[in-house]
Amino acid sequence: MTFIPPGLIVAVLLVLIVSQLCYAFLPYRRRAYIPILVMTAIGFGLGQLWDFLGLPSARLGQADLLPALVFALLLQPLARFVPRPNREPKEPESDQSNVRT
């Protein structure tokens, strides 16, 4: 536990909380949770990059808060472009060469 920085724990918790809030309250049609979680995590990563570059920000401990929230909210419309695996199994292809007529 001593090797994990506290800012990483706070950032992971904030990503989970903000992604749940975006999933529940943003007025988009039906959508999956995983793309929203991915876009929120990317937004928080961009917020941390913002802080790393030394640009002004509001922090919560070691985690950058304000730019991360802004990036996460701005990236939410792009969640529909995140590829997802199909839930329906593919039908086996019929091999016409083995069929007797």
DSSP file (Angstrom, degrees, kcal/mol; ACC not computed):
  #  RESIDUE AA STRUCTURE BP1 BP2  ACC     N-H-->O    O-->H-N    N-H-->O    O-->H-N    TCO  KAPPA ALPHA  PHI   PSI    X-CA   Y-CA   Z-CA
    1    1 A M    >         0   0    0      0, 0.0     3,-0.6     0, 0.0     0, 0.0   0.000 360.0 360.0 360.0 -20.4    0.0    0.0    0.0
    2    2 A T  T 3   +     0   0    0      1,-0.2     0, 0.0     3,-0.0     0, 0.0   0.691 360.0  58.4 -77.1 -16.3    2.9    2.3    0.5
    3    3 A F  T 3  S+     0   0    0      2,-0.1    -1,-0.2     1,-0.0     0, 0.0   0.654  87.4  85.1 -86.7 -15.1    3.8    2.2   -3.2
    4    4 A I  S <  S-     0   0    0     -3,-0.6     5,-0.0     2,-0.0    -1,-0.0  -0.770  80.5-131.3 -89.8 119.4    0.5    3.5   -4.4
    5    5 A P    >>  -     0   0    0      0, 0.0     4,-1.3     0, 0.0     3,-0.9  -0.439  12.7-128.1 -69.1 143.0    0.3    7.3   -4.5
    6    6 A P  H 3> S+     0   0    0      0, 0.0     4,-2.4     0, 0.0     5,-0.2   0.818 107.1  62.7 -61.2 -30.6   -2.8    8.7   -2.8
    7    7 A G  H 3> S+     0   0    0      1,-0.2     4,-2.4     2,-0.2     5,-0.1   0.839 100.1  53.6 -63.9 -32.3   -3.5   10.8   -5.9
    8    8 A L  H <> S+     0   0    0     -3,-0.9     4,-2.4     2,-0.2    -1,-0.2   0.901 109.0  47.9 -68.7 -41.0   -4.0    7.7   -7.9
    9    9 A I  H  X S+     0   0    0     -4,-1.3     4,-2.2     2,-0.2    -2,-0.2   0.924 113.7  47.2 -64.5 -44.0   -6.5    6.3   -5.5
   10   10 A V  H  X S+     0   0    0     -4,-2.4     4,-2.4     1,-0.2    -2,-0.2   0.904 112.0  50.9 -64.1 -40.9   -8.4    9.6   -5.5
   11   11 A A  H  X S+     0   0    0     -4,-2.4     4,-2.4     2,-0.2    -2,-0.2   0.907 110.0  48.9 -64.9 -41.9   -8.3    9.8   -9.3
   12   12 A V  H  X S+     0   0    0     -4,-2.4     4,-2.2     2,-0.2    -1,-0.2   0.922 112.7  48.0 -64.4 -43.2   -9.7    6.3   -9.7
   13   13 A L  H  X S+     0   0    0     -4,-2.2     4,-2.4     1,-0.2    -2,-0.2   0.904 112.1  49.5 -63.6 -40.4  -12.5    7.0   -7.3
   14   14 A L  H  X S+     0   0    0     -4,-2.4     4,-2.9     2,-0.2     5,-0.3   0.883 108.6  52.9 -66.6 -37.8  -13.3   10.2   -9.0
   15   15 A V  H  X S+     0   0    0     -4,-2.4     4,-2.4     2,-0.2     5,-0.2   0.937 111.9  45.8 -61.7 -45.3  -13.4    8.5  -12.4
   16   16 A L  H  X S+     0   0    0     -4,-2.2     4,-1.8     2,-0.2    -2,-0.2   0.911 115.7  45.7 -64.3 -42.4  -15.8    5.9  -11.1
   17   17 A I  H  X S+     0   0    0     -4,-2.4     4,-2.2     2,-0.2    -2,-0.2   0.942 115.3  45.3 -66.9 -47.4  -18.0    8.5   -9.4
   18   18 A V  H  X S+     0   0    0     -4,-2.9     4,-2.7     1,-0.2     5,-0.2   0.877 111.4  52.8 -67.2 -37.1  -18.1   10.9  -12.4
   19   19 A S  H  X S+     0   0    0     -4,-2.4     4,-2.3    -5,-0.3    -1,-0.2   0.894 109.9  48.9 -66.3 -37.2  -18.7    8.1  -14.9
   20   20 A Q  H  X S+     0   0    0     -4,-1.8     4,-2.0    -5,-0.2    -2,-0.2   0.907 112.2  48.3 -65.6 -40.8  -21.7    7.0  -12.8
   21   21 A L  H  X S+     0   0    0     -4,-2.2     4,-2.6     2,-0.2     5,-0.4   0.898 112.3  48.5 -66.6 -39.9  -23.1   10.5  -12.7
   22   22 A C  H  X S+     0   0    0     -4,-2.7     4,-1.7     1,-0.2    -2,-0.2   0.908 112.0  49.6 -65.0 -40.8  -22.6   11.0  -16.4
   23   23 A Y  H  < S+     0   0    0     -4,-2.3    -2,-0.2    -5,-0.2    -1,-0.2   0.871 118.1  39.5 -64.9 -37.0  -24.3    7.7  -17.1
   24   24 A A  H  < S+     0   0    0     -4,-2.0    -2,-0.2    -5,-0.2    -1,-0.2   0.865 127.0  25.7 -82.7 -36.9  -27.3    8.6  -14.8
   25   25 A F  H  < S+     0   0    0     -4,-2.6    -3,-0.2    -5,-0.2    -2,-0.2   0.664  87.0  99.7-112.2 -17.4  -27.8   12.3  -15.6
   26   26 A L  S  < S-     0   0    0     -4,-1.7     2,-2.2    -5,-0.4    -4,-0.0  -0.548  75.3-122.3 -75.3 136.8  -26.6   13.2  -19.1
   27   27 A P        +     0   0    0      0, 0.0     2,-0.3     0, 0.0    -1,-0.1  -0.396  63.4 128.7 -82.9  67.6  -29.5   13.4  -21.5
   28   28 A Y        -     0   0    0     -2,-2.2     3,-0.1     1,-0.2     0, 0.0  -0.804  61.4-102.4-111.7 159.8  -28.4   10.9  -24.1
   29   29 A R  S    S-     0   0    0     -2,-0.3    -1,-0.2     1,-0.2     0, 0.0  -0.056  70.1 -44.5 -68.9-177.5  -30.4    8.0  -25.5
   30   30 A R  S    S+     0   0    0      1,-0.0     2,-0.3     0, 0.0    -1,-0.2  -0.173  75.0 160.7 -53.2 135.4  -29.7    4.5  -24.3
   31   31 A R        -     0   0    0     -3,-0.1     2,-0.2    -8,-0.1    49,-0.0  -0.969  39.1 -97.9-153.4 164.6  -26.0    3.7  -24.1
   32   32 A A     >  -     0   0    0     -2,-0.3     4,-0.6     1,-0.1    47,-0.0  -0.501  24.5-133.3 -85.6 156.9  -23.6    1.3  -22.6
   33   33 A Y  H  > S+     0   0    0     -2,-0.2     4,-2.4     1,-0.2     3,-0.3   0.854  95.2  66.6 -79.8 -36.1  -21.6    2.1  -19.4
   34   34 A I  H  > S+     0   0    0      1,-0.2     4,-2.5     2,-0.2     5,-0.2   0.896  99.4  49.8 -59.5 -45.0  -18.2    1.0  -20.5
   35   35 A P  H  > S+     0   0    0      0, 0.0     4,-2.4     0, 0.0    -1,-0.2   0.883 111.6  50.1 -62.2 -34.0  -17.7    3.7  -23.3
   36   36 A I  H  X S+     0   0    0     -4,-0.6     4,-2.2    -3,-0.3    -2,-0.2   0.907 110.6  49.2 -67.7 -40.2  -18.7    6.3  -20.7
   37   37 A L  H  X S+     0   0    0     -4,-2.4     4,-2.3     2,-0.2    -1,-0.2   0.898 111.3  50.1 -63.7 -40.8  -16.2    5.0  -18.3
   38   38 A V  H  X S+     0   0    0     -4,-2.5     4,-2.4     2,-0.2    -2,-0.2   0.933 112.0  46.5 -64.0 -46.4  -13.5    5.0  -21.0
   39   39 A M  H  X S+     0   0    0     -4,-2.4     4,-2.3     1,-0.2    -1,-0.2   0.870 112.3  51.0 -65.8 -35.7  -14.2    8.6  -22.0
   40   40 A T  H  X S+     0   0    0     -4,-2.2     4,-2.4     2,-0.2    -1,-0.2   0.916 110.4  48.9 -66.6 -42.0  -14.3    9.7  -18.3
   41   41 A A  H  X S+     0   0    0     -4,-2.3     4,-2.1     2,-0.2    -2,-0.2   0.900 111.8  49.0 -64.5 -40.1  -10.9    8.0  -17.7
   42   42 A I  H  X S+     0   0    0     -4,-2.4     4,-2.5     2,-0.2    -1,-0.2   0.908 110.2  52.4 -64.2 -40.8   -9.5    9.7  -20.8
   43   43 A G  H  X S+     0   0    0     -4,-2.3     4,-2.0     1,-0.2    28,-0.2   0.907 110.3  46.7 -60.9 -42.4  -10.9   13.0  -19.6
   44   44 A F  H  X S+     0   0    0     -4,-2.4     4,-2.1     2,-0.2    -1,-0.2   0.857 110.4  53.8 -69.8 -33.1   -9.2   12.6  -16.2
   45   45 A G  H  X S+     0   0    0     -4,-2.1     4,-2.1     2,-0.2    -2,-0.2   0.913 108.9  48.2 -63.9 -41.8   -6.0   11.6  -17.9
   46   46 A L  H  X S+     0   0    0     -4,-2.5     4,-2.3     2,-0.2    -2,-0.2   0.865 109.5  53.9 -65.1 -35.4   -6.1   14.8  -20.0
   47   47 A G  H  X S+     0   0    0     -4,-2.0     4,-1.9     2,-0.2    -2,-0.2   0.887 108.2  48.8 -64.9 -38.5   -6.8   16.7  -16.8
   48   48 A Q  H  X S+     0   0    0     -4,-2.1     4,-2.5     2,-0.2    -2,-0.2   0.876 110.1  51.5 -68.1 -36.4   -3.7   15.2  -15.2
   49   49 A L  H  X S+     0   0    0     -4,-2.1     4,-2.2     2,-0.2    -2,-0.2   0.898 106.7  54.7 -63.8 -39.9   -1.7   16.1  -18.3
   50   50 A W  H  <>S+     0   0    0     -4,-2.3     5,-1.8     1,-0.2     4,-0.3   0.919 111.3  44.6 -56.4 -45.6   -3.1   19.7  -17.9
   51   51 A D  H ><5S+     0   0    0     -4,-1.9     3,-1.2     1,-0.2    -2,-0.2   0.879 109.7  55.4 -68.5 -38.4   -1.7   19.7  -14.4
   52   52 A F  H 3<5S+     0   0    0     -4,-2.5    -1,-0.2     1,-0.3    -2,-0.2   0.854 103.3  55.7 -63.1 -35.1    1.6   18.2  -15.5
   53   53 A L  T 3<5S-     0   0    0     -4,-2.2    -1,-0.3    -5,-0.1    -2,-0.2   0.571 117.5-115.8 -74.5  -7.7    2.1   21.0  -18.0
   54   54 A G  T < 5 +     0   0    0     -3,-1.2    -3,-0.2    -4,-0.3    -2,-0.1   0.659  61.9 150.6  84.9  16.9    1.7   23.5  -15.2
   55   55 A L      < -     0   0    0     -5,-1.8    -1,-0.2     1,-0.1    -2,-0.0  -0.456  58.0 -82.9 -78.5 156.4   -1.5   25.1  -16.4
   56   56 A P        +     0   0    0      0, 0.0     2,-0.3     0, 0.0    -1,-0.1  -0.292  64.3 152.3 -64.7 141.8   -3.8   26.6  -13.7
   57   57 A S        -     0   0    0     -3,-0.1     2,-0.5     9,-0.1     7,-0.0  -0.978  46.3-110.5-159.3 166.3   -6.2   24.1  -12.1
   58   58 A A        -     0   0    0     -2,-0.3     7,-3.2     2,-0.0     8,-1.2  -0.938  39.7-157.9-105.4 129.1   -8.2   23.2   -9.0
   59   59 A R  E     -A   64   0A   0     -2,-0.5     2,-0.5     5,-0.2     5,-0.2  -0.771  22.2-158.5-112.6 152.2   -6.8   20.2   -7.2
   60   60 A L  E >  S-A   63   0A   0      3,-3.3     3,-1.6    -2,-0.3     2,-0.4  -0.879  77.0 -53.6-123.2  95.1   -8.2   17.6   -4.7
   61   61 A G  T 3  S-     0   0    0     -2,-0.5   -54,-0.1     1,-0.3    -2,-0.0  -0.620 120.3 -23.1  69.4-125.0   -5.1   16.3   -3.0
   62   62 A Q  T 3  S+     0   0    0     -2,-0.4     2,-0.4    -3,-0.1    -1,-0.3   0.526 121.5  93.7 -92.9  -7.5   -2.8   15.1   -5.7
   63   63 A A  E <  S-A   60   0A   0     -3,-1.6    -3,-3.3   -57,-0.1     2,-0.4  -0.709  76.5-128.1 -91.4 135.1   -5.6   14.7   -8.3
   64   64 A D  E     +A   59   0A   0     -2,-0.4    -5,-0.2    -5,-0.2   -16,-0.1  -0.660  31.9 176.6 -78.9 131.2   -6.4   17.5  -10.6
   65   65 A L     >  +     0   0    0     -7,-3.2     4,-2.4    -2,-0.4     5,-0.2   0.897  59.1  46.9-107.6 -56.0  -10.1   18.2  -10.5
   66   66 A L  H  > S+     0   0    0     -8,-1.2     4,-2.2     1,-0.2     5,-0.2   0.940 116.0  39.8 -66.4 -52.9  -11.5   21.0  -12.5
   67   67 A P  H  > S+     0   0    0      0, 0.0     4,-2.9     0, 0.0     5,-0.2   0.874 114.9  56.0 -63.2 -32.6   -9.9   20.5  -15.9
   68   68 A A  H  > S+     0   0    0      2,-0.2     4,-2.5     1,-0.2    -2,-0.2   0.918 108.6  46.3 -64.0 -42.4  -10.4   16.7  -15.5
   69   69 A L  H  X S+     0   0    0     -4,-2.4     4,-2.3     2,-0.2    -1,-0.2   0.901 113.2  49.8 -65.0 -40.4  -14.2   17.3  -15.0
   70   70 A V  H  X S+     0   0    0     -4,-2.2     4,-2.4    -5,-0.2    -2,-0.2   0.940 113.4  45.2 -64.2 -47.0  -14.3   19.6  -18.0
   71   71 A F  H  X S+     0   0    0     -4,-2.9     4,-1.8   -28,-0.2    -2,-0.2   0.909 112.5  51.8 -63.2 -41.4  -12.5   17.2  -20.3
   72   72 A A  H  X S+     0   0    0     -4,-2.5     4,-0.6    -5,-0.2    -1,-0.2   0.908 112.7  44.9 -63.3 -41.4  -14.6   14.2  -19.1
   73   73 A L  H >< S+     0   0    0     -4,-2.3     3,-0.6     1,-0.2    -1,-0.2   0.881 112.4  51.2 -70.1 -37.5  -17.8   16.1  -19.8
   74   74 A L  H 3< S+     0   0    0     -4,-2.4    -1,-0.2     1,-0.2    -2,-0.2   0.790 109.7  50.8 -70.0 -26.3  -16.6   17.3  -23.2
   75   75 A L  H >< S+     0   0    0     -4,-1.8     3,-1.4     1,-0.2     4,-0.3   0.586  84.6  90.0 -86.6 -10.0  -15.6   13.8  -24.2
   76   76 A Q  G X< S+     0   0    0     -3,-0.6     3,-1.8    -4,-0.6     4,-0.3   0.857  79.7  58.3 -60.2 -38.0  -19.0   12.2  -23.3
   77   77 A P  G >  S+     0   0    0      0, 0.0     3,-0.6     0, 0.0    -1,-0.3   0.767 101.3  59.0 -62.7 -20.4  -20.6   12.7  -26.7
   78   78 A L  G X  S+     0   0    0     -3,-1.4     3,-1.8     1,-0.2     4,-0.3   0.501  78.5  91.9 -83.5  -3.1  -17.7   10.7  -28.2
   79   79 A A  G X  S+     0   0    0     -3,-1.8     3,-1.3    -4,-0.3    -1,-0.2   0.783  74.7  65.6 -63.4 -26.3  -18.6    7.7  -26.1
   80   80 A R  G <  S+     0   0    0     -3,-0.6    -1,-0.3    -4,-0.3    -2,-0.1   0.668  95.9  57.8 -71.9 -13.0  -20.8    6.3  -28.9
   81   81 A F  G <  S+     0   0    0     -3,-1.8    -1,-0.2     2,-0.1    -2,-0.2   0.467  76.9 109.6 -93.8  -2.7  -17.8    5.9  -31.1
   82   82 A V  S <  S-     0   0    0     -3,-1.3     2,-0.1    -4,-0.3   -46,-0.1  -0.615  77.2-117.5 -73.2 124.7  -15.9    3.6  -28.7
   83   83 A P        -     0   0    0      0, 0.0    -1,-0.1     0, 0.0    -2,-0.1  -0.377  33.5-170.2 -67.5 140.5  -15.9    0.1  -30.2
   84   84 A R        -     0   0    0     -2,-0.1     2,-0.1    -3,-0.0     3,-0.0  -0.955  26.2-107.6-127.0 147.3  -17.8   -2.6  -28.2
   85   85 A P        -     0   0    0      0, 0.0     2,-0.2     0, 0.0     0, 0.0  -0.459  40.4-107.1 -71.3 148.1  -17.8   -6.3  -28.7
   86   86 A N        -     0   0    0      1,-0.1     4,-0.1    -2,-0.1     0, 0.0  -0.521  18.3-153.0 -73.7 140.8  -21.1   -7.8  -30.1
   87   87 A R  S    S+     0   0    0     -2,-0.2    -1,-0.1     2,-0.1     0, 0.0   0.721  74.6  81.9 -85.1 -22.3  -23.1   -9.7  -27.6
   88   88 A E  S    S-     0   0    0      1,-0.1     2,-0.1     0, 0.0    -2,-0.1  -0.695  83.9-123.6 -86.7 131.4  -24.8  -11.9  -30.3
   89   89 A P        -     0   0    0      0, 0.0     2,-0.2     0, 0.0    -2,-0.1  -0.420  29.0-108.0 -72.1 149.3  -22.7  -14.9  -31.4
   90   90 A K        -     0   0    0     -2,-0.1     3,-0.0    -4,-0.1     0, 0.0  -0.479  30.8-115.9 -74.6 145.2  -21.9  -15.2  -35.1
   91   91 A E        -     0   0    0     -2,-0.2     2,-0.1     1,-0.1    -1,-0.1  -0.584  37.1-102.9 -77.3 143.0  -23.7  -17.9  -37.0
   92   92 A P        -     0   0    0      0, 0.0     2,-0.3     0, 0.0    -1,-0.1  -0.413  37.6-112.3 -67.2 142.2  -21.4  -20.5  -38.5
   93   93 A E        -     0   0    0     -2,-0.1     2,-0.4     1,-0.1    -3,-0.0  -0.545  28.0-124.5 -75.1 136.6  -20.8  -20.1  -42.2
   94   94 A S        -     0   0    0     -2,-0.3     2,-0.8    -3,-0.0    -1,-0.1  -0.688  15.3-141.5 -84.6 132.0  -22.3  -22.9  -44.3
   95   95 A D    >   -     0   0    0     -2,-0.4     3,-0.9     1,-0.1     4,-0.2  -0.834  12.3-168.1 -96.0 109.2  -19.8  -24.6  -46.5
   96   96 A Q  G >  S+     0   0    0     -2,-0.8     3,-0.7     1,-0.2    -1,-0.1   0.640  77.4  71.7 -73.5 -15.7  -21.5  -25.3  -49.8
   97   97 A S  G 3  S+     0   0    0      1,-0.2    -1,-0.2     3,-0.0    -2,-0.0   0.762  98.1  47.8 -74.6 -23.1  -18.7  -27.7  -51.0
   98   98 A N  G <  S+     0   0    0     -3,-0.9     2,-0.4     2,-0.1    -1,-0.2   0.436  87.0 105.3 -95.5  -0.4  -19.7  -30.5  -48.6
   99   99 A V    <   -     0   0    0     -3,-0.7     2,-0.4    -4,-0.2    -3,-0.0  -0.682  62.1-144.4 -86.2 128.8  -23.4  -30.4  -49.3
  100  100 A R              0   0    0     -2,-0.4    -2,-0.1     1,-0.1    -3,-0.0  -0.744 360.0 360.0 -92.0 139.3  -24.8  -33.3  -51.4
  101  101 A T              0   0    0     -2,-0.4    -1,-0.1     0, 0.0    -2,-0.0   0.380 360.0 360.0-117.3 360.0  -27.6  -32.5  -53.9
